[in-house]
């Protein structure tokens, strides 16, 4: 694999992980600025190497994957994301593109709106009544959170018709957010009850929208600004963006009072500079300005390019920064077992907020920027949310300070830490580590692993918080009384979960290994190891040298598997799984590839209708075949689903047979 191909893959994995944490878990681990830098680097790579581009690239996505905790909400028209500008020259370039594509000889009028840092939602009104509402999700499908949106008092349940005609149908888009004053009030109340403070207003608002109990949403006192419409059915729709805002205000919505229509891009630049200086005067967080072509007919003419409208752009403010002393570095353990170093700072004011801690990302970041405890460091509030240490002020370093090293054991559970050479992140190897247990339970029950229907994000969290589950083996010791002790779980649902748990005992060793979450062991490697060793006991007893004999199992994977089974808590968990009746065996296969696809290499691309990528790979490996990530002359078949991209085009160019899901099933059972 070429260096740029490897880097593109790394960038996609990092961006997808960041998207999942930001949009689904409401638990961002990197700053907005760092996210933008990753996305820009990937976009530049794809522009330089068009063969890298594919429909499943993060550069083609609008938002995050919808959570499974709520019913889906299909948007009548996509909720698009926006491209970004970071300086005046990029605003001027945006204006030049608008004038060129729109064949405009003179100035273009724009509407400037403050970019509020909250959660984008859509509201559906039929006959003037609020009938449904959802989050943006991936832009096409979000989460149906109608009861929670009804709990926000600034969202009208019925439209006003005093000054304008009420549309027969309209989708209103806007931002749900939390005021700074309400955020501080809520944190003061939590501190008084001995509860931990929330991190920032944006995450608190997003979490409020996703509460299962609308009363808890109401307690957070969220508010809402409307700024756009999707579909609208009215005889006389507005003709410009500033008329649309006035129309929404007349219907009863709160519209940001600082929005301004301007006659040219030069006034846009002045507006941006004005509000970058005044941002701290507001009772809500803003991280930029959204600039839209004012003429709605011109907007329609300009259309969209991929995921971005050509008629709008978001100007992102510069990160705010300060200098302070780095007092210590402490390590937290993330939901997936990553060891995350965090800076303990001498408290300092940045943008009206007292900052006493900040992210340091990982050991590579600390070493690359030569950050040491005792330094005076520069700290920024990137994206106005997550403080980040940029680096030391070297001219103020007055003594020889030692380099920082990560702990070799987990600070939460004491287990060994796995930090492969060249990997940016170190991870705890204990599958029972309390810090990562919720994510491990959710993954264990997921479709590609043990497929326990009903155990998603919400129930996994409830099981861990109630201490009913201390590792995944406890799942098989649950009973009806235990499940009914959890909030908001009815008897029928609990019975269905118990039936799904019982059924999962027969999934076999490959699915079990995939579910245990061993580093580098996905469904494909799990199937290889299961077939080569035949039982979990044989696998646990294998040396690294013995593991390396399996085709496709390299040193990193072998070390990770051996380290996993070297941990006493993991061995004890496996013993409990066996005692509960979970099948920990698999039919042994010969070391030489056997099966109808023996010696064949297949490539998967696009989305299959009834199989996940992992399930398709499992079918291929079980039939003796190999799964490759790239198409070459050595590829025997390409399995293509919906939205197949460059891999399909290359297969057609090389004359490689292309099959669909039905063809794959036929091929693996012939």
C-alpha positions as CSV (number, residue, x, y, z in Angstrom):
1,X,0.0,0.0,0.0
2,X,1.3,3.4,-1.0
3,X,2.0,6.0,1.8
4,X,-0.8,8.3,0.7
5,X,-3.3,5.4,0.6
6,X,-2.3,4.4,4.1
7,X,-2.6,8.0,5.3
8,X,-6.1,8.4,3.7
9,X,-7.2,5.2,5.5
10,X,-5.9,6.5,8.8
11,X,-7.6,9.9,8.3
12,X,-11.0,8.2,7.4
13,X,-10.8,6.0,10.5
14,X,-9.9,9.0,12.8
15,X,-12.6,11.2,11.2
16,X,-15.3,8.5,11.5
17,X,-14.4,7.9,15.1
18,X,-14.6,11.6,15.8
19,X,-17.9,11.9,14.0
20,X,-19.4,9.0,16.1
21,X,-18.2,10.6,19.4
22,X,-19.5,14.1,18.5
23,X,-22.8,13.3,16.8
24,X,-23.9,10.1,18.4
25,X,-22.2,9.8,21.8
26,X,-22.1,13.6,22.5
27,X,-18.5,13.0,23.8
28,X,-16.0,14.7,21.5
29,X,-12.4,13.8,22.1
30,X,-10.8,16.2,19.6
31,X,-11.3,19.9,19.0
32,X,-13.2,21.4,16.1
33,X,-10.0,22.9,14.8
34,X,-8.2,19.5,14.8
35,X,-11.3,17.9,13.2
36,X,-11.3,20.5,10.5
37,X,-7.5,20.0,9.9
38,X,-8.0,16.2,9.5
39,X,-10.9,16.7,7.1
40,X,-9.0,19.2,5.0
41,X,-6.0,16.9,4.8
42,X,-8.2,14.1,3.6
43,X,-10.0,16.3,1.1
44,X,-6.6,17.5,-0.3
45,X,-5.5,13.8,-0.6
46,X,-8.6,12.9,-2.5
47,X,-8.3,15.9,-4.8
48,X,-4.7,14.9,-5.6
49,X,-5.5,11.2,-6.0
50,X,-9.1,11.0,-7.4
51,X,-8.9,7.2,-7.2
52,X,-9.1,7.5,-3.4
53,X,-12.5,9.2,-3.5
54,X,-15.5,7.0,-2.6
55,X,-19.2,7.6,-1.5
56,X,-18.4,6.3,2.0
57,X,-15.6,8.8,2.6
58,X,-16.2,11.2,5.5
59,X,-15.7,14.1,3.0
60,X,-19.0,13.0,1.4
61,X,-20.9,12.8,4.7
62,X,-23.2,15.5,6.1
63,X,-23.2,14.6,9.7
64,X,-23.1,11.6,12.1
65,X,-24.7,8.2,12.2
66,X,-28.1,8.3,13.8
67,X,-28.2,6.8,17.3
68,X,-30.2,3.6,17.8
69,X,-31.8,4.9,20.9
70,X,-34.7,6.6,19.1
71,X,-36.9,5.9,16.1
72,X,-35.6,7.1,12.7
73,X,-36.7,10.5,11.4
74,X,-36.5,10.9,7.6
75,X,-36.0,14.4,6.4
76,X,-38.1,15.5,3.4
77,X,-35.1,17.3,2.1
78,X,-31.5,16.7,3.2
79,X,-30.2,18.9,6.1
80,X,-26.9,19.9,4.5
81,X,-23.7,20.8,6.2
82,X,-21.6,23.8,5.2
83,X,-18.1,24.3,3.9
84,X,-15.8,26.5,6.0
85,X,-13.8,29.7,5.5
86,X,-11.1,30.7,7.9
87,X,-9.9,34.1,6.6
88,X,-11.0,37.0,4.4
89,X,-9.4,35.5,1.3
90,X,-11.5,32.4,1.5
91,X,-14.7,34.6,1.9
92,X,-13.7,36.5,-1.2
93,X,-13.0,33.2,-3.1
94,X,-16.5,32.0,-2.1
95,X,-18.0,35.3,-3.4
96,X,-16.1,34.9,-6.7
97,X,-17.5,31.3,-7.1
98,X,-21.0,32.5,-6.5
99,X,-20.7,35.3,-9.0
100,X,-19.2,33.0,-11.6
101,X,-21.7,30.1,-11.2
102,X,-24.6,32.5,-11.0
103,X,-23.4,34.6,-14.0
104,X,-23.6,37.8,-11.8
105,X,-21.8,40.8,-13.0
106,X,-22.0,43.0,-9.9
107,X,-22.2,42.5,-6.2
108,X,-24.2,39.7,-4.6
109,X,-26.4,40.4,-1.6
110,X,-25.9,38.1,1.4
111,X,-27.6,37.5,4.8
112,X,-25.2,37.0,7.7
113,X,-26.3,34.9,10.7
114,X,-24.5,34.1,13.9
115,X,-23.3,30.4,14.0
116,X,-24.8,29.2,17.3
117,X,-23.1,26.2,18.9
118,X,-25.9,23.8,19.6
119,X,-27.8,20.9,17.9
120,X,-29.4,21.2,14.5
121,X,-33.0,20.0,14.5
122,X,-36.0,19.9,12.1
123,X,-39.6,20.6,13.0
124,X,-42.6,19.4,10.9
125,X,-45.8,21.4,11.0
126,X,-49.0,20.2,9.2
127,X,-52.1,22.4,9.3
128,X,-50.2,24.8,11.5
129,X,-49.6,22.1,14.3
130,X,-46.3,20.6,15.3
131,X,-46.5,17.0,14.3
132,X,-42.9,15.7,14.4
133,X,-39.3,16.7,15.0
134,X,-35.9,15.1,14.6
135,X,-32.2,15.7,14.8
136,X,-30.0,16.1,11.7
137,X,-28.3,12.7,12.0
138,X,-26.6,11.9,8.7
139,X,-28.5,14.6,6.9
140,X,-31.1,12.2,5.4
141,X,-32.2,10.3,8.5
142,X,-31.9,11.5,12.1
143,X,-33.6,10.6,15.4
144,X,-37.2,11.2,16.1
145,X,-37.2,13.2,19.3
146,X,-40.6,14.8,19.0
147,X,-41.6,14.6,22.7
148,X,-38.4,16.2,23.8
149,X,-38.7,19.1,21.2
150,X,-42.2,19.7,22.5
151,X,-40.7,20.3,25.9
152,X,-38.6,23.3,24.6
153,X,-40.8,26.3,25.4
154,X,-39.4,28.5,22.6
155,X,-40.6,26.0,20.0
156,X,-44.3,26.8,19.1
157,X,-46.7,23.9,19.2
158,X,-49.0,25.9,16.8
159,X,-48.0,28.5,14.2
160,X,-49.4,32.0,14.4
161,X,-51.4,33.4,11.6
162,X,-51.9,37.0,12.7
163,X,-49.6,38.7,10.1
164,X,-49.0,36.0,7.5
165,X,-50.8,33.0,6.1
166,X,-50.0,29.7,7.9
167,X,-48.5,27.2,5.4
168,X,-50.3,24.0,4.9
169,X,-47.1,22.1,5.5
170,X,-43.6,23.3,6.4
171,X,-40.3,21.8,7.7
172,X,-38.6,24.4,9.9
173,X,-34.8,24.0,10.6
174,X,-33.0,25.6,13.4
175,X,-30.6,25.3,16.4
176,X,-31.5,24.0,19.8
177,X,-29.0,25.3,22.4
178,X,-28.4,26.2,26.0
179,X,-27.7,29.7,27.2
180,X,-24.5,30.3,29.2
181,X,-26.5,31.5,32.2
182,X,-28.7,28.4,32.2
183,X,-25.6,26.2,31.8
184,X,-24.0,27.8,34.9
185,X,-27.3,27.5,36.9
186,X,-27.6,23.8,36.0
187,X,-23.9,23.1,37.0
188,X,-24.4,24.9,40.3
189,X,-27.4,22.7,41.0
190,X,-25.4,19.6,40.2
191,X,-22.5,20.6,42.4
192,X,-24.9,21.2,45.2
193,X,-26.2,17.6,44.8
194,X,-22.7,16.2,44.7
195,X,-22.9,15.4,41.0
196,X,-20.2,16.1,38.4
197,X,-20.4,19.3,36.3
198,X,-21.3,19.1,32.6
199,X,-18.5,19.9,30.2
200,X,-20.0,22.6,28.0
201,X,-23.3,24.0,26.8
202,X,-23.3,22.3,23.4
203,X,-22.9,18.8,24.8
204,X,-25.4,19.5,27.5
205,X,-28.0,20.7,24.9
206,X,-27.4,17.6,22.7
207,X,-27.7,15.3,25.7
208,X,-30.9,17.1,26.7
209,X,-32.5,16.5,23.3
210,X,-31.7,12.8,23.6
211,X,-33.2,12.2,27.0
212,X,-35.7,9.3,27.2
213,X,-37.8,11.3,29.6
214,X,-39.0,14.7,28.2
215,X,-39.3,16.0,31.7
216,X,-35.5,15.8,31.9
217,X,-35.3,17.7,28.6
218,X,-37.5,20.5,30.1
219,X,-35.2,20.7,33.2
220,X,-32.3,21.8,31.0
221,X,-34.3,24.9,29.8
222,X,-33.1,24.7,26.2
223,X,-34.1,27.3,23.7
224,X,-34.4,27.4,19.9
225,X,-33.6,29.7,17.0
226,X,-35.1,29.1,13.6
227,X,-33.1,29.9,10.5
228,X,-34.3,27.9,7.4
229,X,-37.1,25.8,5.9
230,X,-36.9,22.4,4.1
231,X,-40.2,21.8,2.3
232,X,-42.9,24.5,2.4
233,X,-46.4,24.5,1.0
234,X,-47.8,28.0,0.9
235,X,-49.1,30.2,-2.0
236,X,-46.6,33.0,-1.5
237,X,-43.3,31.8,-0.1
238,X,-40.6,34.3,0.8
239,X,-38.2,35.3,-2.0
240,X,-35.1,36.0,0.0
241,X,-33.3,34.7,3.1
242,X,-34.0,37.9,5.1
243,X,-37.7,37.8,4.1
244,X,-37.7,34.1,5.2
245,X,-36.4,35.0,8.7
246,X,-39.1,37.7,9.0
247,X,-41.7,35.2,7.9
248,X,-40.5,32.6,10.5
249,X,-40.7,35.4,13.1
250,X,-44.3,36.2,12.1
251,X,-45.2,32.5,12.4
252,X,-44.1,32.6,16.1
253,X,-40.5,31.4,16.0
254,X,-37.5,33.0,17.7
255,X,-35.1,34.3,15.0
256,X,-31.7,35.6,15.9
257,X,-32.0,39.3,16.3
258,X,-28.4,39.9,15.1
259,X,-28.9,38.5,11.6
260,X,-28.2,41.1,8.9
261,X,-28.8,41.4,5.2
262,X,-25.8,43.1,3.5
263,X,-25.3,44.3,-0.1
264,X,-21.9,42.8,-0.9
265,X,-19.1,40.5,0.4
266,X,-17.3,43.5,1.8
267,X,-20.0,44.1,4.3
268,X,-19.9,40.4,5.1
269,X,-16.2,40.8,6.1
270,X,-17.1,43.7,8.3
271,X,-19.9,41.7,10.0
272,X,-17.5,38.8,10.7
273,X,-14.9,41.1,12.2
274,X,-17.5,42.9,14.3
275,X,-18.9,39.7,15.9
276,X,-15.5,38.1,16.4
277,X,-14.8,41.0,18.7
278,X,-18.3,41.0,20.3
279,X,-18.8,37.3,20.8
280,X,-18.3,37.3,24.5
281,X,-21.1,39.8,25.0
282,X,-23.7,37.1,24.2
283,X,-25.4,34.7,26.6
284,X,-24.8,31.8,24.2
285,X,-21.8,30.3,22.5
286,X,-21.1,31.2,18.9
287,X,-18.1,29.8,16.9
288,X,-18.5,31.8,13.7
289,X,-20.9,33.3,11.2
290,X,-23.0,31.7,8.5
291,X,-23.2,33.6,5.2
292,X,-26.0,32.8,2.8
293,X,-26.8,34.2,-0.7
294,X,-29.9,36.3,0.1
295,X,-31.9,35.7,-3.1
296,X,-33.6,32.3,-2.8
297,X,-34.0,31.9,-6.5
298,X,-30.2,32.3,-6.9
299,X,-29.7,29.8,-4.1
300,X,-31.8,27.3,-6.1
301,X,-29.8,28.1,-9.3
302,X,-26.5,27.5,-7.6
303,X,-27.6,24.2,-6.0
304,X,-25.2,21.9,-4.1
305,X,-21.8,20.3,-4.6
306,X,-21.7,16.9,-2.9
307,X,-22.6,17.6,0.7
308,X,-22.3,21.4,0.7
309,X,-24.6,24.0,-0.8
310,X,-22.8,26.3,-3.2
311,X,-24.8,29.3,-1.9
312,X,-23.7,29.3,1.8
313,X,-20.5,29.0,3.8
314,X,-19.6,29.1,7.5
315,X,-16.8,31.5,8.6
316,X,-15.1,29.9,11.7
317,X,-13.7,32.3,14.3
318,X,-10.1,32.0,15.4
319,X,-9.5,30.0,18.5
320,X,-9.0,32.1,21.7
321,X,-5.8,31.5,23.6
322,X,-3.9,32.3,26.8
323,X,-0.7,31.4,28.6
324,X,-0.6,29.5,31.9
325,X,1.5,26.9,33.8
326,X,1.1,23.1,33.2
327,X,0.9,21.7,36.8
328,X,0.5,18.0,36.0
329,X,-0.6,15.5,33.4
330,X,-3.3,13.0,34.4
331,X,-4.6,10.1,32.4
332,X,-8.2,9.2,31.9
333,X,-9.5,6.0,30.2
334,X,-11.9,6.4,27.3
335,X,-15.0,4.3,26.5
336,X,-12.9,2.2,24.1
337,X,-10.0,1.7,26.5
338,X,-7.7,4.5,25.2
339,X,-5.4,6.2,27.6
340,X,-6.1,9.9,27.2
341,X,-3.5,12.3,28.8
342,X,-5.0,15.6,30.1
343,X,-3.3,18.7,31.3
344,X,-3.9,20.1,34.8
345,X,-3.5,23.8,34.4
346,X,-3.1,26.8,36.7
347,X,-6.6,28.3,36.2
348,X,-6.7,31.0,33.5
349,X,-9.5,33.0,31.8
350,X,-10.0,32.3,28.1
351,X,-13.0,34.0,26.4
352,X,-14.8,34.6,29.6
353,X,-14.4,31.0,30.9
354,X,-12.1,29.8,33.6
355,X,-9.9,26.9,32.2
356,X,-8.1,24.6,34.5
357,X,-7.7,21.5,32.4
358,X,-7.2,20.7,28.7
359,X,-6.7,17.8,26.3
360,X,-3.2,16.6,25.3
361,X,-4.5,14.0,22.8
362,X,-1.9,11.3,23.1
363,X,1.8,10.6,23.8
364,X,2.9,11.3,20.3
365,X,1.3,14.8,20.5
366,X,3.1,15.5,23.8
367,X,6.4,14.4,22.5
368,X,6.1,16.1,19.1
369,X,5.3,19.4,20.8
370,X,7.9,18.9,23.6
371,X,5.3,19.5,26.3
372,X,6.6,19.0,29.9
373,X,5.1,19.3,33.3
374,X,6.3,22.7,34.8
375,X,6.2,24.5,31.4
376,X,4.4,27.7,30.7
377,X,2.1,26.6,27.9
378,X,-0.2,28.2,25.3
379,X,-3.8,27.0,25.6
380,X,-6.6,27.6,23.1
381,X,-10.3,27.0,23.3
382,X,-10.5,25.4,19.9
383,X,-14.0,25.6,18.5
384,X,-14.9,27.4,21.7
385,X,-15.5,24.1,23.4
386,X,-12.6,21.9,24.2
387,X,-9.4,23.6,25.6
388,X,-6.2,22.3,24.1
389,X,-2.6,22.8,24.9
390,X,-0.8,24.0,21.8
391,X,2.8,23.8,23.1
392,X,5.3,25.3,25.6
393,X,6.6,28.8,25.6
394,X,10.2,27.6,25.3
395,X,11.9,30.9,26.1
396,X,10.2,30.7,29.6
397,X,11.5,27.2,30.4
398,X,14.0,27.9,33.2
399,X,15.0,24.4,34.2
400,X,15.7,21.0,32.6
401,X,12.3,19.3,32.8
402,X,11.8,15.5,32.3
403,X,10.0,14.1,29.3
404,X,6.6,12.7,30.0
405,X,5.9,8.9,29.7
406,X,2.5,7.2,29.8
407,X,1.8,4.7,32.6
408,X,2.4,1.1,31.7
409,X,-0.7,0.0,33.6
410,X,-4.3,1.2,33.4
411,X,-4.9,4.0,36.0
412,X,-8.5,2.7,36.5
413,X,-8.1,-1.1,36.8
414,X,-4.3,-1.7,36.9
415,X,-4.2,-4.0,33.9
416,X,-1.4,-4.0,31.4
417,X,-1.4,-1.3,28.7
418,X,-1.0,-2.2,25.0
419,X,0.9,0.5,23.0
420,X,2.0,-1.0,19.6
421,X,4.9,0.7,18.0
422,X,3.7,3.4,15.6
423,X,0.2,3.5,17.1
424,X,-0.8,7.0,18.5
425,X,-3.0,5.5,21.2
426,X,-2.3,3.2,24.1
427,X,-5.1,1.0,25.4
428,X,-6.1,-0.9,28.5
429,X,-6.3,-4.6,27.8
430,X,-8.8,-5.5,30.5
431,X,-12.2,-6.3,29.0
432,X,-13.8,-5.7,32.5
433,X,-12.2,-2.3,33.0
434,X,-15.0,-0.1,34.4
435,X,-14.0,2.9,32.3
436,X,-14.8,1.1,29.0
437,X,-17.5,-1.3,30.1
438,X,-20.5,0.4,28.6
439,X,-18.9,0.5,25.1
440,X,-17.8,-3.1,25.5
441,X,-21.3,-4.3,26.4
442,X,-22.8,-2.4,23.5
443,X,-20.3,-3.9,21.1
444,X,-20.6,-7.4,22.5
445,X,-24.4,-7.2,21.8
446,X,-24.1,-5.6,18.4
447,X,-25.3,-7.3,15.2
448,X,-21.8,-8.1,13.9
449,X,-20.9,-9.8,17.2
450,X,-23.3,-11.7,19.5
451,X,-26.4,-10.0,18.0
452,X,-28.4,-9.6,21.2
453,X,-31.4,-7.5,20.0
454,X,-32.6,-4.9,22.4
455,X,-29.2,-4.2,24.1
456,X,-28.2,-0.9,22.6
457,X,-26.6,2.3,24.0
458,X,-29.3,3.0,26.5
459,X,-29.7,-0.4,28.0
460,X,-26.0,-1.1,28.0
461,X,-25.4,2.1,30.1
462,X,-28.3,1.2,32.4
463,X,-26.9,-2.3,33.0
464,X,-23.5,-1.0,33.9
465,X,-24.6,1.9,36.0
466,X,-26.9,-0.4,38.0
467,X,-23.9,-2.8,38.5
468,X,-25.9,-5.7,37.1
469,X,-23.2,-6.1,34.5
470,X,-19.5,-5.9,35.6
471,X,-18.2,-7.6,32.5
472,X,-20.0,-9.1,29.4
473,X,-20.3,-12.5,31.0
474,X,-22.8,-11.1,33.5
475,X,-25.1,-10.6,30.6
476,X,-25.9,-14.3,30.8
477,X,-26.8,-14.2,34.4
478,X,-29.6,-11.6,34.1
479,X,-33.1,-12.6,34.9
480,X,-36.5,-10.9,34.6
481,X,-36.5,-9.4,38.1
482,X,-33.1,-7.8,37.5
483,X,-34.2,-6.3,34.2
484,X,-37.5,-5.0,35.6
485,X,-35.5,-3.1,38.3
486,X,-34.2,-0.8,35.5
487,X,-36.0,2.4,34.7
488,X,-38.4,2.5,31.7
489,X,-38.1,-1.2,30.8
490,X,-41.4,-3.0,30.4
491,X,-42.0,-6.7,31.1
492,X,-42.5,-7.6,27.4
493,X,-39.3,-5.8,26.4
494,X,-37.4,-7.4,29.2
495,X,-38.6,-10.9,28.2
496,X,-37.6,-10.2,24.6
497,X,-34.1,-9.2,25.7
498,X,-33.7,-12.4,27.8
499,X,-34.8,-14.5,24.8
500,X,-32.2,-12.7,22.6
501,X,-29.5,-13.3,25.2
502,X,-30.4,-17.0,25.4
503,X,-30.3,-17.3,21.6
504,X,-26.9,-15.6,21.4
505,X,-25.3,-18.5,23.3
506,X,-25.2,-20.5,20.0
507,X,-23.4,-17.9,17.9
508,X,-20.1,-19.8,18.0
509,X,-16.4,-18.9,18.6
510,X,-15.9,-16.5,15.7
511,X,-18.8,-14.2,16.7
512,X,-17.7,-14.4,20.4
513,X,-14.1,-13.4,19.6
514,X,-15.4,-10.5,17.5
515,X,-17.7,-9.5,20.4
516,X,-14.9,-9.5,23.0
517,X,-13.4,-6.5,21.4
518,X,-9.8,-7.7,21.2
519,X,-7.6,-5.1,19.6
520,X,-7.3,-5.7,15.8
521,X,-9.6,-8.7,15.9
522,X,-12.7,-7.9,13.8
523,X,-15.0,-10.4,12.2
524,X,-12.5,-11.5,9.5
525,X,-9.6,-12.2,11.9
526,X,-12.0,-13.7,14.4
527,X,-13.1,-16.3,11.8
528,X,-9.5,-17.1,10.9
529,X,-8.5,-17.7,14.5
530,X,-11.7,-19.6,15.3
531,X,-11.1,-22.0,12.4
532,X,-7.4,-22.5,13.1
533,X,-7.7,-23.1,16.9
534,X,-11.2,-24.6,17.3
535,X,-11.8,-23.5,20.9
536,X,-11.2,-20.4,23.0
537,X,-9.1,-22.5,25.4
538,X,-6.7,-23.5,22.6
539,X,-6.5,-19.9,21.5
540,X,-5.9,-18.6,25.0
541,X,-3.0,-21.1,25.5
542,X,-1.4,-20.2,22.1
543,X,2.0,-18.5,22.0
544,X,2.6,-15.5,19.7
545,X,4.6,-17.8,17.5
546,X,1.7,-20.2,17.2
547,X,-0.7,-17.3,16.5
548,X,1.6,-16.1,13.7
549,X,1.1,-19.4,11.8
550,X,-2.5,-18.4,11.0
551,X,-2.7,-16.8,7.5
552,X,-3.3,-13.1,7.8
553,X,-2.3,-12.8,11.5
554,X,0.6,-10.5,11.8
555,X,2.8,-9.5,14.8
556,X,0.5,-6.7,16.0
557,X,-2.5,-9.0,16.0
558,X,-0.6,-11.9,17.6
559,X,0.7,-9.6,20.4
560,X,-2.7,-8.1,21.0
561,X,-4.4,-11.6,21.3
562,X,-1.7,-13.0,23.6
563,X,-1.8,-9.9,25.8
564,X,-5.6,-10.1,26.0
565,X,-5.6,-13.7,27.3
566,X,-2.6,-13.0,29.6
567,X,-4.9,-10.8,31.8
568,X,-6.4,-12.7,34.7
569,X,-9.7,-10.7,34.6
570,X,-10.1,-11.7,30.9
571,X,-9.5,-15.4,31.6
572,X,-12.0,-15.3,34.5
573,X,-14.5,-13.7,32.2
574,X,-14.0,-16.4,29.6
575,X,-14.5,-19.1,32.3
576,X,-17.8,-17.4,33.3
577,X,-19.0,-17.4,29.6
578,X,-18.3,-21.1,29.3
579,X,-20.1,-21.8,32.6
580,X,-23.1,-19.9,31.4
581,X,-23.4,-22.2,28.3
582,X,-21.9,-19.9,25.7
583,X,-20.5,-21.9,22.8
584,X,-16.8,-21.2,22.7
585,X,-15.9,-23.7,20.0
586,X,-15.7,-23.7,16.2
587,X,-15.1,-26.5,13.6
588,X,-11.4,-26.8,13.0
589,X,-10.3,-26.2,9.4
590,X,-7.1,-27.2,7.7
591,X,-4.3,-24.7,7.6
592,X,-4.4,-24.8,3.8
593,X,-7.4,-22.8,2.6
594,X,-10.4,-25.1,2.1
595,X,-13.9,-24.4,0.8
596,X,-15.5,-23.3,-2.4
597,X,-13.6,-20.0,-2.3
598,X,-10.2,-21.5,-1.4
599,X,-7.4,-19.4,-3.0
600,X,-9.9,-16.7,-4.1
601,X,-9.6,-13.0,-3.2
602,X,-12.7,-10.8,-3.0
603,X,-13.2,-7.1,-2.5
604,X,-16.3,-5.5,-0.9
605,X,-17.6,-2.1,-1.9
606,X,-20.8,-0.2,-1.4
607,X,-23.7,-1.1,0.9
608,X,-25.3,-4.5,0.6
609,X,-29.1,-4.7,1.3
610,X,-29.1,-7.4,4.0
611,X,-25.5,-7.9,5.1
612,X,-23.1,-5.7,7.0
613,X,-19.6,-5.4,5.7
614,X,-18.4,-7.7,8.6
615,X,-21.1,-10.3,7.9
616,X,-20.2,-10.4,4.2
617,X,-16.5,-10.8,5.1
618,X,-17.4,-13.6,7.5
619,X,-19.2,-15.5,4.7
620,X,-16.2,-15.2,2.4
621,X,-13.7,-16.3,5.1
622,X,-15.9,-19.2,6.1
623,X,-15.9,-20.4,2.5
624,X,-12.1,-20.3,2.4
625,X,-11.7,-17.0,0.6
626,X,-9.7,-13.8,1.4
627,X,-11.1,-10.3,1.7
628,X,-8.9,-7.5,0.4
629,X,-9.4,-3.7,0.8
630,X,-8.2,-2.8,-2.7
631,X,-8.8,-4.0,-6.3
632,X,-5.9,-5.4,-8.3
633,X,-5.2,-7.9,-11.1
634,X,-5.1,-10.6,-8.4
635,X,-8.7,-9.9,-7.3
636,X,-11.1,-12.7,-8.3
637,X,-14.5,-11.0,-7.6
638,X,-15.8,-7.6,-6.5
639,X,-19.0,-7.7,-4.4
640,X,-20.8,-4.4,-5.1
641,X,-23.7,-2.9,-3.3
642,X,-25.5,0.5,-3.4
643,X,-23.3,3.6,-3.8
644,X,-20.3,1.5,-4.9
645,X,-17.5,3.9,-5.8
646,X,-14.0,3.8,-7.3
647,X,-13.4,0.1,-6.5
648,X,-16.3,-0.8,-8.8
649,X,-15.0,1.4,-11.6
650,X,-11.5,-0.1,-11.3
651,X,-13.0,-3.7,-11.4
652,X,-14.8,-2.8,-14.6
653,X,-11.7,-1.3,-16.0
654,X,-9.7,-4.5,-15.2
655,X,-12.4,-6.8,-16.4
656,X,-12.9,-8.4,-12.9
657,X,-16.2,-10.2,-12.4
658,X,-18.7,-8.0,-10.3
659,X,-21.4,-9.7,-8.2
660,X,-24.1,-8.5,-5.9
661,X,-25.3,-9.9,-2.5
662,X,-27.3,-12.7,-4.2
663,X,-24.3,-13.6,-6.2
664,X,-22.1,-13.7,-3.1
665,X,-24.6,-16.0,-1.3
666,X,-24.7,-18.3,-4.3
667,X,-20.9,-18.3,-4.6
668,X,-20.3,-19.2,-1.0
669,X,-22.9,-22.0,-1.0
670,X,-22.1,-23.6,-4.3
